[in-house]
Amino acid sequence: MLMKILIYSLNFSPELTGVGKYSGEMAKWLAERGHDIRVVTAMPYYPNWKIFKEYSKKYYIREKIDNLDVWRSFHYVPRSASTVKRVLHLISFAATSIPNLFAQILWRPKIVFVLEPTFFCAPSALIVAKLSGSKAWLHIQDFELDAVFGLKKTKALWFKRLFFWIEKLFMNCFDRVSTISVKMLELLKTKGVVEKKIALLPNWADMRMLEWSKSLKDDTKLSLFNNFRSEWQVSDSEYVLMYSGNMGEKQGLELIIESARSLVDCENIKFVMCGDGVVREKLIKIAKDLPNVIWLSLQPQVRLNELLRSADVHLLPQLANIADLVLPSKLIGMMASGRPVVACANEGTELQNVVKDCGIVVEPESVELFCNAIKTLINDEVLRIRLGNAGRDYVNRNLNQDIILSNLEFEIINLTKTST
């Protein structure tokens, strides 16, 4: 059963990380299955928080990407991350995208698929679904305002209570509400979403990474040499500890810089910080006197797999007070690369449950524990290989793109059948 599917998302291709990566891959996969896909989205800006050069000074455009019909609108992109500016950023897209969104009513999609962030798009998406006679699906990649409250950016408790009441009201107006992890599903239930509407839709892995890393299972002495290590002049006898992804506030990336400072006398250890984001320049200033830190901008998709495989150990710091509000999508690539992970998470969180069998989990924001975990892994090759292969096997079993998106397609078809 082929359908018209409208995807409504703040982030989309050609953004390479975060929500844009997954919304773009989902749309392309569904289109390749024969479905007619339209996308209402913003001008790309993430993770640099700056409109891409080729889209700057434009207000509304319509373009073709991978045979997808993409409708874009301008929006406010702040350069600093205050609470007010971040909320205005989210609201601005919800407002400026309305003309593009309402233009789809006469197209009559079978389903309106909305991605959070941003939840501010929910009201207009529900109106369009109602007027076009379609079903409405809300998929939550990130509880964005929960994370803001978790970071203690605001003390306005009245606003917090009001938002959560409105959130519950609108969520229950959707025909389906999904999210990416079990703990986030549990949070949906505590928010009062009707249980029969809730579904799990995890993020998926690039299965090519599994093919490229499978030889690690057969050859534990496999040389780590590749183009990146050559560029950095790092030999196989040295250890690369890598963070790759968005450099934002909720990552707690200062922990990596502090760990690099603590281990600066270990000449066989190099820290690689790859990515862009609002705190990148701040981190560079903090680490300006550290010779063991290598800085890289966000790499193109064609080099990502090789980049991740250039590491001996992946690093995933996380602030304690946003646990289970987001499950870092970068973790999937880390695990698929066949390398172990050192992650920060409290006992019983989703991140701890996933990483405990493929890496070492330590208490958030502890430099000493973080450094001890790093030293444990670099001093034990057998442990590194075992944990790295365990992560790869987990991804192969649970995060296959075709399986996950085939299940989504099946659920969408069944959901839309109830309206006919």
C-alpha positions as CSV (number, residue, x, y, z in Angstrom):
1,M,0.0,0.0,0.0
2,L,1.7,3.2,-1.2
3,M,0.8,6.4,0.6
4,K,1.3,10.2,0.6
5,I,3.4,10.9,3.7
6,L,4.0,14.4,5.1
7,I,7.1,14.8,7.3
8,Y,7.2,17.9,9.4
9,S,10.6,18.4,11.0
10,L,12.7,21.4,12.1
11,N,15.9,19.4,11.2
12,F,16.5,17.6,7.9
13,S,19.1,16.8,5.3
14,P,21.7,18.0,4.5
15,E,22.4,18.2,8.2
16,L,24.8,15.4,9.1
17,T,24.1,14.9,12.8
18,G,21.2,14.7,15.2
19,V,17.6,14.7,14.2
20,G,18.3,15.9,10.7
21,K,20.3,12.8,9.9
22,Y,17.6,10.4,10.9
23,S,14.6,12.4,9.5
24,G,16.5,12.6,6.1
25,E,17.4,8.9,6.1
26,M,13.8,7.9,7.0
27,A,12.3,10.1,4.3
28,K,14.7,8.7,1.7
29,W,14.0,5.1,2.7
30,L,10.3,5.5,2.5
31,A,10.6,7.2,-0.9
32,E,12.7,4.3,-2.2
33,R,9.8,2.0,-1.1
34,G,7.6,3.9,-3.5
35,H,5.8,6.3,-1.1
36,D,5.1,9.9,-2.1
37,I,7.0,12.0,0.4
38,R,6.8,15.7,1.1
39,V,8.9,17.4,3.8
40,V,8.2,20.7,5.6
41,T,11.4,21.8,7.3
42,A,13.7,24.7,8.1
43,M,16.8,26.1,6.5
44,P,19.6,23.8,7.6
45,Y,21.7,25.2,10.5
46,Y,22.8,22.3,12.8
47,P,25.2,21.7,14.5
48,N,27.0,25.1,13.9
49,W,23.8,27.0,14.8
50,K,24.3,29.0,11.6
51,I,22.3,28.8,8.4
52,F,24.3,26.9,5.8
53,K,25.8,29.3,3.3
54,E,23.9,28.1,0.3
55,Y,20.6,28.7,2.1
56,S,21.4,32.0,3.7
57,K,19.4,35.1,2.8
58,K,16.5,33.0,1.6
59,Y,13.0,33.0,3.1
60,Y,11.0,30.2,1.4
61,I,12.3,27.7,-1.0
62,R,11.1,24.4,-2.5
63,E,13.7,21.9,-3.7
64,K,14.4,18.2,-4.6
65,I,16.7,16.1,-2.4
66,D,17.0,12.4,-3.2
67,N,13.6,12.6,-5.1
68,L,12.0,14.2,-2.0
69,D,9.8,17.2,-2.3
70,V,11.2,19.5,0.4
71,W,9.6,22.8,1.4
72,R,11.8,25.1,3.6
73,S,11.2,28.3,5.5
74,F,13.5,30.8,7.3
75,H,13.6,30.8,11.1
76,Y,15.5,32.5,13.9
77,V,18.8,30.9,14.7
78,P,20.5,32.3,17.9
79,R,24.3,32.3,18.3
80,S,24.1,32.0,22.1
81,A,22.1,29.5,24.0
82,S,20.0,31.4,26.5
83,T,16.6,29.9,27.5
84,V,14.6,32.8,25.9
85,K,16.6,32.7,22.6
86,R,16.3,28.9,22.4
87,V,12.5,29.0,22.9
88,L,12.2,31.8,20.3
89,H,14.2,29.7,17.9
90,L,11.7,26.8,18.3
91,I,8.7,29.0,18.1
92,S,10.0,30.9,15.1
93,F,10.0,27.7,13.0
94,A,6.6,26.7,14.2
95,A,5.3,30.1,13.0
96,T,7.2,30.6,9.7
97,S,6.5,27.0,8.5
98,I,2.8,27.5,8.7
99,P,2.3,28.6,5.1
100,N,4.3,25.6,3.8
101,L,2.5,23.3,6.1
102,F,-1.1,24.5,5.3
103,A,-0.2,24.3,1.6
104,Q,-0.2,20.5,2.0
105,I,-3.9,20.3,3.0
106,L,-5.1,20.0,-0.6
107,W,-2.4,17.4,-1.3
108,R,-4.2,15.2,1.3
109,P,-1.5,13.1,2.9
110,K,-2.5,9.9,4.6
111,I,-0.3,10.7,7.6
112,V,1.3,13.8,9.1
113,F,4.5,12.7,10.8
114,V,5.9,15.3,13.2
115,L,9.3,15.2,14.8
116,E,10.1,16.8,18.2
117,P,11.9,19.1,18.5
118,T,10.0,21.1,18.2
119,F,6.8,20.5,20.1
120,F,5.6,23.9,19.2
121,C,4.7,22.5,15.8
122,A,2.2,20.1,17.3
123,P,-0.9,22.4,17.2
124,S,-0.6,23.3,13.5
125,A,0.3,19.7,12.5
126,L,-2.9,18.5,14.2
127,I,-5.0,21.1,12.4
128,V,-3.5,20.1,9.0
129,A,-4.1,16.4,9.8
130,K,-7.7,17.2,10.7
131,L,-8.4,19.3,7.6
132,S,-6.8,16.8,5.3
133,G,-8.5,13.8,6.8
134,S,-5.2,12.2,7.8
135,K,-3.7,10.5,10.8
136,A,-1.1,12.3,13.0
137,W,2.0,10.8,14.4
138,L,4.4,12.6,16.9
139,H,7.9,11.2,17.1
140,I,10.1,12.5,20.0
141,Q,13.8,12.5,19.4
142,D,14.5,14.9,22.2
143,F,12.3,16.2,25.1
144,E,13.6,19.6,24.3
145,L,12.1,21.7,27.1
146,D,12.5,18.9,29.7
147,A,16.2,19.2,28.9
148,V,16.1,22.9,29.3
149,F,14.5,22.5,32.7
150,G,17.0,19.8,33.6
151,L,19.8,22.1,32.8
152,K,18.3,24.5,35.3
153,K,18.1,27.3,32.8
154,T,14.9,28.6,34.3
155,K,13.3,28.9,37.8
156,A,9.9,29.8,36.5
157,L,8.0,26.9,37.9
158,W,4.6,28.2,36.8
159,F,5.8,28.1,33.2
160,K,7.1,24.6,33.7
161,R,3.8,23.4,35.0
162,L,1.8,25.2,32.3
163,F,4.0,23.7,29.6
164,F,3.6,20.1,30.9
165,W,-0.2,20.5,31.1
166,I,-0.3,21.8,27.5
167,E,2.1,19.1,26.4
168,K,-0.1,16.3,27.8
169,L,-3.2,17.8,26.2
170,F,-1.7,18.0,22.7
171,M,0.2,14.6,22.9
172,N,-3.1,12.8,23.5
173,C,-4.6,14.4,20.4
174,F,-2.1,12.5,18.2
175,D,-3.0,9.0,16.9
176,R,0.5,7.7,17.7
177,V,3.3,9.0,19.9
178,S,6.7,7.4,19.6
179,T,10.2,7.9,21.0
180,I,13.6,6.3,20.7
181,S,14.3,4.5,24.0
182,V,12.5,2.4,26.6
183,K,13.2,5.0,29.4
184,M,11.8,7.7,27.2
185,L,8.7,5.6,26.6
186,E,8.3,5.3,30.4
187,L,8.6,9.1,30.6
188,L,5.8,9.4,28.1
189,K,3.6,7.3,30.3
190,T,4.4,9.5,33.4
191,K,3.4,12.5,31.2
192,G,-0.1,11.0,30.9
193,V,0.0,9.8,27.3
194,V,-2.6,7.1,26.7
195,E,-0.6,3.8,26.7
196,K,-2.2,2.3,23.6
197,K,-0.9,5.3,21.5
198,I,2.7,4.8,22.5
199,A,5.3,3.2,20.3
200,L,9.0,2.6,20.3
201,L,10.9,3.8,17.2
202,P,14.7,3.6,17.9
203,N,17.4,5.3,15.9
204,W,19.3,3.0,13.6
205,A,22.9,2.3,12.5
206,D,24.6,2.7,9.2
207,M,24.9,-1.0,8.4
208,R,27.9,-0.4,6.2
209,M,29.8,0.3,9.4
210,L,29.1,-3.2,10.6
211,E,30.6,-4.6,7.3
212,W,33.7,-2.5,7.6
213,S,34.3,-3.4,11.3
214,K,33.4,-7.1,11.2
215,S,37.1,-8.1,10.6
216,L,37.8,-7.0,14.2
217,K,36.0,-10.1,15.3
218,D,38.4,-12.3,13.4
219,D,41.7,-10.4,13.9
220,T,42.3,-8.9,17.3
221,K,45.7,-7.6,16.1
222,L,44.2,-5.7,13.2
223,S,46.1,-2.6,12.5
224,L,44.3,0.6,13.3
225,F,46.2,2.6,10.7
226,N,44.0,4.7,8.4
227,N,44.0,8.1,6.7
228,F,42.9,10.0,9.8
229,R,45.7,8.5,12.0
230,S,48.1,9.2,9.3
231,E,47.0,12.8,9.1
232,W,47.4,13.1,12.9
233,Q,50.8,11.3,12.8
234,V,49.5,8.8,15.4
235,S,51.0,5.4,15.3
236,D,49.4,2.0,16.2
237,S,51.3,2.1,19.5
238,E,49.4,5.3,20.5
239,Y,45.9,5.5,21.7
240,V,43.2,7.7,20.3
241,L,40.3,8.7,22.6
242,M,37.6,10.3,20.6
243,Y,34.5,12.4,21.0
244,S,32.6,13.0,17.7
245,G,29.3,14.8,17.5
246,N,27.5,18.0,18.4
247,M,29.4,20.2,20.9
248,G,26.5,21.6,22.9
249,E,25.8,22.3,26.6
250,K,24.1,19.1,27.5
251,Q,27.1,17.0,26.6
252,G,29.2,18.1,29.5
253,L,32.3,18.2,27.3
254,E,34.4,20.1,29.7
255,L,34.9,16.7,31.4
256,I,37.0,15.5,28.4
257,I,39.2,18.6,28.5
258,E,39.7,18.1,32.2
259,S,40.6,14.5,31.6
260,A,43.0,15.4,28.9
261,R,44.7,17.8,31.3
262,S,44.9,15.0,34.0
263,L,46.5,12.6,31.4
264,V,48.7,15.1,29.7
265,D,51.9,13.4,30.8
266,C,50.8,10.1,29.1
267,E,52.6,10.6,25.8
268,N,50.9,7.7,24.1
269,I,47.4,9.1,24.6
270,K,45.7,11.6,22.2
271,F,42.3,13.1,22.6
272,V,40.4,13.9,19.4
273,M,37.5,16.3,19.6
274,C,35.5,16.2,16.3
275,G,32.4,18.3,15.7
276,D,30.9,21.7,15.8
277,G,28.4,23.5,18.1
278,V,27.8,26.4,20.5
279,V,30.5,25.5,23.0
280,R,33.3,24.5,20.6
281,E,35.2,27.8,20.8
282,K,34.9,27.8,24.6
283,L,36.3,24.3,24.8
284,I,39.2,25.3,22.4
285,K,40.1,28.2,24.7
286,I,40.1,26.0,27.8
287,A,42.3,23.4,26.1
288,K,44.7,25.9,24.3
289,D,47.7,24.8,26.4
290,L,47.1,21.0,26.0
291,P,49.3,19.3,23.3
292,N,47.4,16.1,23.6
293,V,44.1,17.4,22.1
294,I,43.4,17.3,18.4
295,W,40.6,19.4,17.0
296,L,38.5,18.4,13.9
297,S,35.5,20.0,12.3
298,L,32.4,17.9,11.6
299,Q,33.4,15.4,8.9
300,P,31.3,14.6,5.8
301,Q,29.2,11.5,5.8
302,V,31.5,9.7,3.4
303,R,34.4,9.9,6.0
304,L,32.4,9.3,9.1
305,N,32.8,5.5,9.3
306,E,36.6,5.8,8.8
307,L,36.8,8.5,11.4
308,L,35.0,6.4,14.1
309,R,37.2,3.4,13.3
310,S,40.3,5.5,13.8
311,A,39.6,5.6,17.6
312,D,40.7,3.1,20.2
313,V,38.1,4.2,22.7
314,H,35.0,6.5,22.2
315,L,34.1,9.0,24.9
316,L,30.5,9.9,25.8
317,P,30.2,12.4,28.7
318,Q,26.7,13.4,29.7
319,L,25.3,15.7,32.4
320,A,23.5,13.8,35.2
321,N,20.4,16.0,35.2
322,I,19.3,15.3,31.7
323,A,19.6,11.5,31.8
324,D,16.8,9.7,29.9
325,L,15.5,12.9,28.4
326,V,17.8,12.2,25.4
327,L,19.6,9.1,24.2
328,P,22.6,10.3,22.3
329,S,22.3,9.2,18.7
330,K,26.1,9.4,18.3
331,L,26.3,6.3,20.6
332,I,25.1,4.1,17.7
333,G,28.0,5.0,15.5
334,M,30.4,4.4,18.3
335,M,29.1,1.0,19.0
336,A,28.9,0.0,15.3
337,S,32.6,0.9,14.8
338,G,33.6,-2.0,17.0
339,R,35.3,0.2,19.6
340,P,34.5,0.3,23.3
341,V,32.9,3.4,25.0
342,V,33.5,5.3,28.2
343,A,30.2,6.9,29.1
344,C,28.8,9.0,32.0
345,A,25.5,7.8,33.3
346,N,23.7,7.0,36.6
347,E,22.6,3.5,37.6
348,G,19.4,2.5,35.9
349,T,19.3,5.0,33.1
350,E,18.9,4.0,29.5
351,L,22.4,5.0,28.6
352,Q,23.8,2.9,31.4
353,N,21.8,-0.1,30.4
354,V,23.0,0.1,26.8
355,V,26.7,0.9,27.4
356,K,27.4,-1.4,30.4
357,D,28.0,-4.4,28.1
358,C,30.0,-2.6,25.5
359,G,32.1,-0.2,27.5
360,I,32.6,1.3,31.0
361,V,30.0,3.5,32.6
362,V,31.0,5.9,35.3
363,E,29.3,8.5,37.5
364,P,28.7,11.7,35.6
365,E,31.0,14.7,36.0
366,S,33.8,12.8,37.8
367,V,37.2,13.4,36.2
368,E,38.9,10.8,38.3
369,L,36.5,8.0,37.5
370,F,36.5,9.0,33.8
371,C,40.3,8.9,33.6
372,N,40.4,5.5,35.5
373,A,38.0,4.0,33.0
374,I,40.2,5.3,30.1
375,K,43.3,3.8,31.7
376,T,41.6,0.5,32.3
377,L,40.7,0.2,28.6
378,I,44.0,1.3,27.1
379,N,45.9,-1.1,29.3
380,D,43.8,-4.1,28.4
381,E,43.6,-5.0,24.7
382,V,41.5,-8.1,25.2
383,L,38.9,-6.1,27.1
384,R,38.8,-3.4,24.4
385,I,38.3,-6.0,21.7
386,R,35.6,-7.9,23.7
387,L,33.6,-4.8,24.6
388,G,34.0,-3.3,21.1
389,N,32.7,-6.5,19.5
390,A,29.8,-6.6,22.0
391,G,28.7,-3.2,20.9
392,R,28.9,-4.1,17.3
393,D,26.8,-7.3,17.9
394,Y,24.2,-5.2,19.8
395,V,23.8,-2.9,16.9
396,N,23.5,-5.8,14.5
397,R,20.8,-7.4,16.5
398,N,18.7,-4.4,17.5
399,L,19.4,-1.4,15.3
400,N,19.2,-2.6,11.7
401,Q,17.9,0.2,9.6
402,D,15.8,-1.9,7.3
403,I,14.1,-3.8,10.1
404,I,13.3,-0.6,12.1
405,L,12.0,1.3,9.1
406,S,10.1,-1.7,7.8
407,N,8.3,-1.9,11.2
408,L,7.6,1.8,11.0
409,E,6.1,1.4,7.5
410,F,3.9,-1.5,8.7
411,E,2.7,0.6,11.7
412,I,1.9,3.6,9.5
413,I,-0.1,1.4,7.0
414,N,-2.1,-0.2,9.8
415,L,-2.7,3.2,11.4
416,T,-4.0,4.8,8.2
417,K,-6.2,1.8,7.5
418,T,-8.4,2.7,10.5
419,S,-9.4,6.0,8.8
420,T,-10.7,4.4,5.7
